[in-house]
C-alpha cells in the first residue's frame, strides 16, 4: 500500500505561506483527552498540558478511532504545548543543528529545524490544534510504524518522513491505516513527521485551502 498524502514537494512549517495565514480564533476550549483516548505518559508534565486539545480536534480523533480496523486504537502522545515550552524545544534543536553544521546559514538552520520542531510563532501544538499519536493493538502493543514517535530526521535517516521509501512494507501499511482514518476525520499530516496531525491551525488552513486558521496560540488557562 502506497501513501501519498499530498502531491508535490513537502511544505515546511518555516514556509512564509504558513505564517501569512490569518487566524480567525474560534474560541473553542482546550479539553482533557484522558478518559476518552488511551494516553501515553511519554510527554507527561506536571500541569497536564500535554493531555489537552481543542474540543473539535478531540471529537475528530474519536471519529477517526471509530473507523479504524477492528482491534486497533489510537495511542495519544502529546497535544497542547505551552508557547514557552515550544520555544525552548525549537531553540534547543536549532542549537543542535548549528553545532553539527557550523557552515550552515541561519536561514538553512531555521528551515532544517522546522522539519522537526515548528517555529514557536506559528506552532500548531501551542494552538491546541495538533496531536502526536500512533497506533496500538487490543493488547496495548504499539504497531510497527517504521520509527519511534518523535524520531528526528538525523536519527532516522529521514525515515520519520511519512512517505519515506526506506521503511518496511508492514510499517508502510500501518502508516496508511493511520493516515486513512485521520484524513477521513479532517486532519492533515505534517509530512516530515508521520505521527503529527492537526486541524484548525495555520498549516491545516494552508494545506486545505481555507481562508484562515480557526485556532491560534493560547494559554491553557
Residue pairs with C-beta under 8 A, 6 or more apart in sequence:
1 172
1 173
1 176
2 172
2 176
3 162
3 163
3 172
3 175
3 176
3 179
4 163
5 162
5 163
5 179
5 183
5 188
5 189
5 191
6 189
6 191
6 207
10 161
10 191
10 192
11 17
11 18
11 203
11 206
11 207
12 111
12 114
12 115
12 192
13 114
13 118
13 119
13 122
13 123
13 190
13 203
14 110
14 111
14 113
14 114
14 119
15 206
17 206
18 122
18 202
18 203
18 206
19 119
19 121
19 122
19 202
21 202
21 205
21 206
21 212
21 213
22 211
22 212
22 213
23 202
23 212
23 213
23 214
23 215
23 216
24 212
24 213
24 214
25 214
25 215
25 216
26 56
26 200
26 214
26 215
28 54
28 55
28 56
28 200
28 214
28 215
29 54
29 55
30 52
30 53
30 54
30 55
30 80
30 128
30 218
30 220
31 52
31 53
31 54
31 55
31 58
32 48
32 51
32 52
33 39
33 51
33 52
33 53
33 58
33 61
33 76
33 79
34 48
34 51
36 58
36 62
37 58
37 61
37 62
37 65
37 74
37 76
38 73
38 74
38 75
38 76
38 136
38 140
39 51
39 75
39 76
40 75
40 76
40 77
42 77
42 78
42 149
43 50
43 77
43 78
43 132
44 50
44 51
47 82
47 220
49 80
49 81
49 82
49 85
49 220
50 78
50 79
50 80
50 81
51 76
51 79
51 80
52 79
52 80
52 128
52 220
53 61
53 79
53 80
53 128
53 129
53 131
54 127
54 128
54 129
54 199
54 200
54 215
56 199
56 200
57 79
57 128
57 129
57 130
57 131
57 187
57 198
57 199
57 200
60 182
60 185
60 186
60 187
60 199
61 74
61 76
61 131
61 133
61 182
61 185
61 187
63 184
63 185
64 74
64 181
64 182
64 184
64 185
64 187
65 73
65 74
65 181
67 181
67 184
67 185
68 74
68 135
68 177
68 181
69 177
71 137
71 138
72 135
72 136
72 137
72 138
72 143
72 177
73 135
73 136
73 137
73 138
74 133
74 134
74 135
74 136
75 133
75 134
75 135
75 136
75 142
76 131
76 133
77 131
77 132
77 133
77 134
77 149
77 150
77 195
78 125
78 131
78 132
79 125
79 128
79 130
79 131
79 132
80 125
80 126
80 128
80 220
81 89
81 123
81 125
81 126
82 126
82 219
82 220
83 120
83 123
83 126
83 217
83 219
86 117
86 118
86 120
86 123
86 125
86 126
87 120
89 117
90 113
90 117
90 118
90 119
90 120
90 123
93 113
93 116
93 117
93 152
94 109
94 110
94 113
97 104
97 109
97 112
97 113
98 104
98 109
100 154
101 108
101 109
101 112
104 112
110 119
113 119
115 153
115 192
116 152
116 153
116 160
116 192
116 193
118 124
118 125
120 126
121 217
122 201
122 202
122 203
123 130
123 217
124 130
124 190
124 196
124 198
124 201
124 202
124 203
124 204
124 215
126 217
126 218
127 200
127 201
127 213
127 215
127 216
127 217
127 218
128 215
128 218
129 198
129 199
129 200
129 201
129 204
129 213
129 215
130 190
130 196
130 197
130 198
130 201
131 187
131 196
131 197
131 198
132 149
132 150
132 193
132 195
132 196
133 149
133 178
133 195
133 197
134 142
134 143
134 145
134 149
134 178
134 195
135 142
135 143
135 145
135 174
135 177
135 178
136 142
136 143
137 143
143 174
144 168
144 170
144 171
144 174
145 171
145 174
145 175
145 178
145 194
145 195
146 159
146 164
146 166
146 167
146 168
146 171
146 172
146 174
146 175
146 194
147 155
147 156
147 159
147 160
147 167
147 194
149 195
150 193
150 195
151 159
151 160
152 160
153 160
153 161
153 192
157 166
158 164
158 166
159 166
159 167
160 192
160 193
160 194
161 191
161 192
161 193
161 194
162 175
162 179
162 189
162 191
162 192
162 193
162 194
163 191
164 194
167 175
175 194
178 194
179 189
182 189
182 197
183 189
186 199
187 197
187 198
187 199
187 204
188 197
188 198
188 199
188 203
188 204
188 207
188 208
189 196
189 197
190 196
190 197
190 198
190 203
198 204
200 213
200 214
200 215
201 213
201 215
202 213
204 210
204 213
205 211
205 212
205 213
205 214
